[in-house]
Amino acid sequence: MLASVAVKLFSDRQVVVGEDVIAYLVNRGERSFEGLARAVDALDRAALAAKRPITSVLAREILAGTEQYDETNEV
């Protein structure tokens, strides 16, 4: 179910990501809708700032430092 939510959250931002990114977020990210939404937001912001595509490597980097990308901080 979280995988479907992740796909929807990325779709709402008009971002297409690979199944590997979705699997990484679901398996290693926070297992709540709110946590997933924060992770998608952080990934989208980081990818835009770095002008990089959203990959599982970027997801690993962001999830390792999620506290840097929460709602109280900017990317």
HUNOR-V79356 format. One record per pair of residues at least 12 apart in sequence whose ideal C-beta (glycine too) atoms are under 7 Angstrom apart, sorted by the first residue. I is the first residue (numbers start at 1). GAP is how many residues later the second one is. If there is no record, write none. Layout:
BEGIN
I&GAP / I&GAP
END
This chain:
BEGIN
2&24 / 2&29 / 2&34 / 3&19 / 3&23 / 5&28 / 5&31 / 6&16 / 6&19 / 6&20 / 6&30 / 6&34 / 7&15 / 9&27 / 9&28 / 9&31 / 10&30 / 13&31 / 15&29 / 15&39 / 17&37 / 20&36 / 21&33 / 21&34 / 21&35 / 21&38 / 24&32 / 24&35 / 24&36 / 25&14 / 25&34 / 28&35 / 29&34 / 38&32 / 38&33 / 39&23 / 39&24 / 39&27 / 42&20 / 42&24 / 42&27 / 43&15 / 43&16 / 43&19 / 45&24 / 45&30 / 46&12 / 46&16 / 46&23 / 46&29 / 49&26
END
